[in-house]
Structures are given as structure tokens and as C-alpha cells.
Amino acid sequence: MSSLDPTYVSRREWLRLGAFGIGGLSLARALELMEQSPVKPGDAPKRPAVSAILIWLDGGPSHIDTFDPKPGAPDEVKGPWRTIPTPMPGVLFGQGLERMAATLPKMALVRSMCSDAGEHEIARHLVLTGYPLTPALDYPCFGSVVSSLAPDGDFPPYLCVSALQRASKQLGAGFLPPENNPFAIEADPNRPYFSVRDLEPPKGLGTSGVERRVSLVEAFDAFRKSVETSPEVRARSRAFERAYRLIGSKAAREAFDINKEPDSVRDRYGRSPLGQSCLLARRLVEAGARFVTVNDTGWDTHAKCQEFLATHKIPKVDVAIPALINDLDERGLLSSTLVVMMGEFGRTPKINVNDGRDHWPRASSAIFAGAGIKAGTVLGTTDERGETVAERPVSPQDLAATLYTLLGIDPSAEIKTDDGRPIALVKGGSPVKEIMA
């Protein structure tokens, strides 16, 4: 087509809109799956979550400096920080987490997460999928599984907010079709001129122009499909369809416009990338998203751990997460939204020579709130130095089984790889009933 035509949009430009939406399993197949293998009544929460927000603390947060402090341990373990009380007798948090402490009655805290994976990529994959990393098969993360089971609509069911570079593979579709990868929002919602790439038609192309080009692209796709049926072609076609629906839906596009929020609300979440990402996640859930991951990087504190946490990480968490939970609650959304905050592992109890803490998979903490959660629960303990789990260990497989159950998905259900091999959503884990309402 001639470059003189200002309404022309190349196929490449449309496909640049990204692969998002539902996919690997049709709605009919999903319903069939759930009918064949329903969640057991004794395991299911009273009110399964409609949507979920995962706050992923990439790098591995120090459990001792946050939600499992050890005030009676030696200085090389407890560090220079004081502890603060929570409304729950005998439960202490680390210094700087005063708002989180006050919000504990609305949350469930698990202090006994543990695994044997101490390398970032291996641990991320294990915690975000429930499966060990293997060279033979990439497993889908929670959001991609939810996406594959979600009914079709104008809004992408699975989205990721903030930088994905370090965890993109582990936050993806794995062996599911690529359309189940997240719709990625790479821009920082805390920036003054934040916008989401590809939500508007290319310059010079109005709605009528889009509709004319749609018929041309669909005709081209029909020809391609008649001679080529690879998963990549199917994914590109579905990606185009979802991109078109998203661009055509004013309500869906407006969900991304965080500038519509009053300054008082934005201030409440904190003017930080984490705070504004959590606010955006709330807007996306309101608009119909099923699973939103907020990826907060920078928790790999091998040097000057307490100094870095005190300056850069803990103040932002202490503002953003209570604001998210309380805002969801006030809007009547907490009863239908599951909120989870975790990382891939904890940090070494003993402070190293660089005043930092290294990788430590044998003990870590995770926070839960919202739909299906027994609020005010503290589960599990670690020993007096925070080295090992002393009571009620929770494995990544247990975590996966819990998340799926809370979302109304049977963790023993099977999904199939491209070659038709059935794979259980979770293998070897059990829902953590103690934190489930």
C-alpha cells in the first residue's frame, strides 16, 4: 500500500499490540474441566476470589527485617533495627512497617514459607508456578493459567505492571499458547505523563479506518490459517482480535488512565512506582482484570541491607500495601479480590561482611488478604535465629494449591501441552486451610 495513504497500518504494527487475552483453554473446555474435577467442598473458600493482585517483591525480601524479626537473637542476626508491636498480641514487625502492622487484622501472615531453591531464576519459577524449573518444559505462572480459563471480553484478563525484565519468563505462559502471556505495562505510572503504549490507534487512523483495516487483516489471516495452523499463527490472530476490542472499548482504555484519580487518592498510595502501580492494579481489577501482577524489583540486598531497605523499600511498602487493602475494602472489592505479597525466598539470618543478607530459601514470609482469607491469622514460626521453619512449613506447591483454590480453580485439574500431554496444575501440594475462611 502506498505511503500516501495516512490510514494504512501494517500487519506488523498491529501485531506489535502484544499477545494478551484468554487462550489455551476455551471457555467450554474450562467449564468441562471444572465439572469433571470440581474443587472439593472441604477445601474451597466460602467466597472464591473473582480477581487477584500479586505484589511480587523481586529479588527476595529479608523476612527478619520485615515480618519475622528476631529481637532476642545476636546482633549479627537481628541487626540494628528495633521491632514494633502489631494489634495481635506477641506478633512483632520490623521497624518502619507501622501501617502494615496496623493493617494486620485484615491480613493473613505466613511466616513459614520454605523451599530448597536458592537461585533467582530457579526460585522464581518454583514459587510462581508450583513446579521446579526443568529444561524439558516451561510451566505457566498463576496469571497465565487464570487467563487461559477466563471468558473472552474487552479487557485483558492477565496484566503485569512495572518492569518485567528480570522476571518476564517466570511471569509468562510457559507451555500454554503465547496469547496467555500478560499484557505488559512497562511504563512507570508514577511519572507525570504516564501512558500505556498501543492503547490508541496509530496516528492518522480513526475508528472507521481501524474497522476498514480489520476486514483486510482478517481476510489475510483466513488465508494464512488455511495453509498454516501453528500455535504462533493462532496466537497472533487472537492477539489482534483482543487488541482491536481493547482499543475500541472506551471504558477499558479509561481504566489505564490513572490521572483520573483524585490527588488525595494518589497521595494515599504514595507517590512511588510501587504505590502508583498498586493504585493502577486496583483500577484494572475494577475494570474486569482477573489477575494483575505488580512487579517491584530491587529486593536483592547483598550489601547494606538495612540502610537500603530503610531508605528505598520499606517506606514504600508500608504506604502502598495498606492503602491498597483498605481502598479495596472501602470500595467493597476486598471480598472478591485476593491480594498476595511475596518474593522468591528470604535472606540469610546472619548479616554478611558487607552489611547485607544473601539468598536464603529455607525461611521466608508471605502476606495474604481479601477473598477467601481468614483475616488476622499468623501461621507458622521459624527458629530463634530465623534460619529454619520450626512450625507448619508451607512449600511453593502448597502456595500454588492455595492460590488456585482461593480463585475457585481445582489445583488437581489438568491442562494440556501443545503435544496433548496432560499436566496437573499442582503436583504434590495441598491448600493451606489455616489461612482460608
C-alpha positions in Angstrom: 0.0 0.0 0.0 1.3 3.5 -0.8 2.8 5.6 1.9 0.5 8.4 0.7 -2.4 6.6 2.4 -2.3 8.0 6.0 -4.8 5.4 7.3 -2.6 2.4 6.4 -1.5 0.2 9.3 0.9 -2.6 8.6 0.2 -6.1 10.0 3.5 -5.8 11.9 2.3 -2.6 13.6 -1.0 -4.3 14.7 0.8 -7.3 16.0 3.1 -5.0 18.0 0.0 -4.5 20.2 1.1 -7.7 22.0 -0.2 -11.1 22.8 -2.8 -10.8 25.6 -6.1 -12.2 26.5 -7.6 -15.6 27.3 -6.3 -18.6 25.4 -5.0 -22.1 26.0 -8.3 -23.5 27.1 -11.6 -22.4 25.6 -14.4 -21.4 28.0 -16.3 -24.5 27.1 -13.2 -26.6 27.8 -12.6 -24.7 31.1 -16.2 -25.4 32.2 -15.9 -29.0 31.3 -12.6 -29.2 33.2 -14.2 -27.7 36.3 -17.2 -30.0 36.0 -15.1 -33.1 35.7 -12.8 -32.1 38.6 -14.6 -29.7 40.9 -12.9 -28.1 43.9 -13.6 -30.2 46.9 -16.2 -28.6 49.2 -14.0 -29.0 52.2 -11.1 -27.2 50.6 -12.9 -24.4 48.8 -13.2 -21.0 50.4 -16.6 -19.7 51.3 -16.3 -16.9 48.8 -13.8 -17.6 46.0 -12.0 -14.6 44.6 -13.1 -13.1 41.3 -9.7 -11.5 40.8 -6.3 -11.4 42.2 -3.5 -8.9 42.7 0.0 -10.3 43.2 2.6 -7.9 44.6 5.9 -9.6 43.6 8.9 -8.4 45.6 11.5 -9.5 43.1 14.9 -10.4 44.5 13.8 -11.9 47.8 12.9 -9.7 50.8 14.5 -10.2 54.2 12.0 -11.9 56.4 14.0 -10.9 59.5 13.9 -7.2 58.7 10.2 -7.2 57.8 7.6 -9.6 59.1 9.6 -12.1 61.2 12.0 -10.1 63.3 14.2 -11.8 66.0 14.7 -9.3 68.8 16.3 -11.9 71.1 18.9 -13.0 68.6 22.5 -11.9 68.5 23.3 -8.5 66.9 24.7 -10.2 63.7 21.2 -11.7 63.2 18.7 -9.1 64.4 20.7 -6.1 63.1 20.4 -2.5 64.4 16.7 -2.1 64.0 14.0 -2.1 66.7 10.8 -4.0 66.4 7.3 -2.6 66.6 4.1 -4.2 68.0 1.0 -5.1 66.0 -2.6 -5.3 67.2 -2.1 -9.1 67.6 -0.5 -9.9 71.0 3.0 -11.2 70.7 3.3 -10.5 67.0 6.1 -8.1 66.1 7.1 -6.4 62.8 10.3 -4.7 61.8 10.9 -1.0 62.2 9.2 1.2 59.6 6.2 -1.1 59.0 3.8 0.7 61.3 1.0 0.9 58.7 1.4 -2.7 57.8 1.3 -3.6 61.5 -2.0 -1.7 61.9 -3.5 -3.5 58.9 -2.6 -7.0 60.1 -6.1 -7.7 61.4 -7.2 -7.5 57.7 -4.4 -9.8 56.5 -3.1 -13.3 57.0 0.7 -13.7 57.5 2.5 -16.9 56.7 6.0 -17.0 58.4 6.9 -20.5 57.3 7.4 -20.4 53.6 10.3 -22.7 52.6 12.0 -24.4 49.7 15.4 -25.6 48.5 15.7 -23.2 45.6 18.3 -20.5 46.3 19.0 -19.1 42.9 16.8 -16.4 41.5 15.5 -17.9 38.2 15.0 -21.3 39.7 13.3 -19.9 42.8 11.0 -17.6 40.8 9.9 -20.4 38.6 9.2 -22.6 41.6 7.2 -20.0 43.6 5.3 -18.6 40.6 4.3 -21.9 39.1 4.5 -24.5 41.8 6.9 -26.5 39.6 10.7 -26.9 39.7 12.5 -25.4 36.7 13.4 -28.0 34.1 15.0 -27.9 30.7 12.2 -30.1 29.3 9.1 -27.9 30.0 8.3 -24.3 30.9 5.3 -24.2 33.2 2.7 -21.4 33.2 2.5 -18.9 36.0 -0.7 -18.3 38.0 -1.8 -15.3 36.0 -1.4 -17.2 32.7 -3.4 -20.2 34.0 -6.2 -17.8 35.1 -6.1 -16.1 31.7 -6.5 -19.4 29.9 -9.6 -20.2 31.9 -11.2 -16.7 31.7 -14.1 -16.0 29.4 -13.5 -13.7 26.5 -14.1 -9.9 26.9 -12.9 -6.4 26.1 -10.4 -6.4 28.8 -7.2 -8.5 29.1 -7.6 -11.0 32.0 -3.9 -11.0 32.9 -1.7 -7.9 33.2 1.7 -7.1 34.6 2.6 -3.6 35.9 6.1 -2.3 36.1 9.5 -3.6 34.9 9.4 -7.2 33.8 12.9 -7.6 32.5 14.2 -9.8 35.4 11.2 -12.0 35.9 9.5 -11.9 32.5 10.0 -15.6 31.7 8.6 -16.7 35.1 5.6 -14.4 34.8 4.7 -15.9 31.4 2.5 -18.5 29.8 5.1 -21.4 29.7 3.7 -24.3 27.6 0.3 -22.6 27.3 -0.3 -20.7 24.0 1.5 -17.3 23.9 -1.7 -15.3 24.0 -1.8 -16.2 27.7 1.3 -14.1 28.3 0.5 -10.9 30.3 -0.5 -7.6 28.8 2.7 -5.8 30.0 2.5 -2.2 31.2 6.2 -1.3 31.1 5.8 2.5 31.8 6.0 3.9 35.3 2.6 5.0 36.5 4.3 7.4 38.9 5.6 9.5 36.0 3.7 12.8 35.2 3.0 11.8 31.6 2.3 8.1 32.2 0.6 6.4 29.3 0.2 2.8 28.1 1.7 2.1 24.7 -0.7 0.8 22.0 -4.0 1.7 23.7 -4.8 4.3 21.0 -4.9 3.7 17.2 -1.8 4.8 15.4 -1.7 8.4 14.4 -3.9 9.3 11.5 -6.1 6.2 11.9 -9.6 6.9 13.3 -12.1 4.3 14.4 -13.6 4.0 10.9 -10.1 3.5 9.5 -9.5 0.8 12.1 -12.7 -1.0 11.1 -11.7 -1.0 7.4 -8.3 -2.4 8.1 -9.8 -5.1 10.4 -11.6 -6.7 7.5 -8.4 -6.7 5.4 -6.3 -8.3 8.2 -9.0 -10.9 8.9 -9.1 -11.9 5.3 -5.4 -12.2 5.3 -5.5 -14.3 8.4 -8.1 -16.5 7.0 -5.8 -17.3 4.1 -2.9 -17.9 6.4 -4.9 -20.2 8.6 -5.9 -22.3 5.5 -2.3 -23.2 4.9 -0.7 -22.8 8.3 -2.1 -23.8 11.7 0.8 -23.3 14.1 0.2 -22.0 17.6 2.1 -18.8 16.7 -0.4 -18.0 13.9 -3.4 -18.7 16.2 -1.8 -16.5 18.9 -1.2 -13.6 16.5 -4.8 -13.8 15.3 -6.2 -13.8 18.9 -3.8 -11.0 19.8 -5.1 -8.9 17.0 -8.7 -9.5 18.0 -8.1 -8.6 21.6 -6.1 -5.5 20.7 -9.0 -4.3 18.5 -11.5 -4.9 21.2 -9.4 -3.1 23.8 -8.8 -0.1 21.6 -12.5 0.0 20.7 -13.6 0.0 24.4 -13.6 3.4 25.9 -14.3 2.0 29.4 -11.4 -0.4 29.1 -9.0 2.3 27.9 -10.1 4.7 30.7 -9.1 2.0 33.3 -5.5 2.7 32.5 -5.9 6.5 32.9 -4.6 6.8 36.5 -4.7 10.6 36.1 -8.5 10.3 36.6 -7.8 9.5 40.3 -8.0 12.5 42.7 -4.7 13.7 44.1 -5.8 12.7 47.6 -6.2 9.0 46.5 -2.9 9.1 44.6 -1.2 10.6 47.7 -2.7 7.9 49.9 -1.0 5.1 47.9 2.3 7.0 47.9 4.0 8.9 45.0 6.3 6.0 44.2 6.3 3.4 41.3 5.1 0.8 43.8 2.3 2.9 45.2 1.0 4.1 41.8 1.3 0.6 40.4 -0.9 -0.7 43.2 -3.4 2.0 42.5 -3.4 1.1 38.9 -3.9 -2.5 39.8 -7.0 -1.6 41.8 -8.3 0.3 38.7 -7.6 -2.7 36.5 -9.5 -5.1 38.8 -12.4 -2.7 38.9 -12.4 -2.7 35.0 -12.5 -6.5 34.8 -9.0 -7.8 35.0 -8.8 -11.3 36.6 -5.1 -11.3 37.6 -2.7 -8.3 38.0 0.9 -8.7 38.9 2.8 -5.7 40.3 6.5 -6.4 39.9 8.6 -4.5 42.4 12.3 -5.0 41.8 15.3 -4.3 44.0 15.0 -6.6 46.9 18.3 -8.5 46.3 20.1 -6.8 49.2 23.5 -8.4 49.4 25.1 -5.2 50.8 23.9 -2.5 53.3 20.6 -4.3 53.7 19.1 -2.3 56.5 20.2 1.0 55.1 18.8 0.2 51.6 15.5 -1.2 53.0 15.0 1.8 55.3 15.6 4.3 52.5 14.2 2.7 49.4 11.9 -0.2 50.0 10.1 -0.5 53.4 8.7 3.1 53.4 7.0 2.5 50.0 5.6 -0.9 51.0 4.3 0.5 54.3 2.3 3.1 52.4 1.2 1.3 49.3 0.0 -2.1 50.6 -2.2 -0.9 53.4 -3.6 1.7 51.1 -4.4 -1.0 48.5 -6.1 -3.3 51.1 -8.0 -0.5 52.8 -9.1 1.0 49.5 -10.3 -2.3 48.2 -12.2 -2.8 51.4 -13.9 0.6 51.4 -15.0 0.1 47.8 -16.5 -3.3 48.5 -13.9 -5.1 46.4 -11.8 -6.8 49.0 -14.4 -9.6 49.4 -13.9 -10.5 45.7 -10.2 -9.7 45.3 -7.3 -11.8 46.6 -4.2 -9.9 47.4 -0.8 -11.7 47.8 2.6 -10.2 48.6 5.7 -12.4 48.4 9.1 -12.9 46.8 11.1 -15.9 45.7 12.9 -16.5 49.1 14.1 -14.9 52.3 17.6 -13.6 53.2 20.3 -15.1 55.4 19.8 -14.6 59.1 23.4 -13.7 59.7 24.5 -10.4 58.2 27.4 -10.7 55.9 30.7 -8.7 55.8 29.0 -6.1 53.5 26.2 -5.4 56.0 23.9 -7.3 53.7 22.0 -10.5 53.6 22.3 -13.3 51.0 19.8 -15.7 49.5 18.0 -17.9 52.0 15.2 -20.3 50.7 14.8 -22.2 54.0 12.6 -19.5 55.5 10.5 -16.5 54.2 7.2 -14.7 54.8 4.2 -14.0 52.6 1.2 -11.8 53.1 -2.4 -12.6 52.1 -5.6 -10.6 52.2 -9.1 -10.4 50.7 -11.4 -13.0 49.2 -11.3 -16.4 51.0 -8.7 -15.3 53.5 -9.1 -15.7 57.3 -8.1 -12.2 58.4 -6.0 -11.8 61.4 -4.2 -15.1 61.0 -0.5 -15.6 61.7 0.6 -19.1 60.6 4.0 -20.8 61.1 7.1 -20.0 63.0 10.8 -20.0 62.4 13.5 -20.8 65.0 15.1 -18.2 67.3 17.5 -17.1 64.6 15.1 -17.2 61.6 17.1 -20.0 60.0 14.6 -22.8 59.6 10.9 -23.3 59.8 10.0 -24.6 63.3 6.3 -25.0 62.8 3.9 -25.6 59.9 6.2 -25.5 56.8 4.5 -24.2 53.6 6.0 -25.2 50.3 5.7 -23.5 46.9 3.4 -26.3 45.9 1.2 -25.7 48.9 1.2 -22.0 48.0 0.1 -22.8 44.4 -2.7 -25.1 45.6 -3.9 -22.4 48.0 -4.0 -19.7 45.3 -5.8 -21.8 42.8 -8.3 -22.9 45.4 -8.9 -19.4 46.6 -9.6 -18.5 42.9 -12.1 -21.2 42.6 -9.9 -23.4 40.5 -9.3 -27.1 41.3 -5.5 -27.4 41.8 -5.7 -31.1 40.7 -7.2 -30.2 37.4 -5.2 -30.9 34.2 -4.2 -28.7 31.3 -2.5 -29.9 28.1 0.7 -29.1 26.4 0.9 -28.5 22.6 1.5 -32.2 22.1 -1.6 -33.2 24.1 0.2 -34.3 27.3 -1.9 -33.7 30.4 -0.2 -31.7 33.2 -1.7 -31.2 36.7 -1.9 -27.6 37.7 -0.2 -28.5 41.0 1.7 -31.7 41.8 2.2 -32.6 45.5 0.8 -29.5 47.2 -2.2 -29.0 49.5 -4.2 -25.9 50.2 -3.2 -24.1 53.4 -6.6 -24.4 55.1 -5.4 -22.5 58.2 -5.5 -19.1 56.4 -8.7 -19.8 54.5 -12.0 -18.5 55.7 
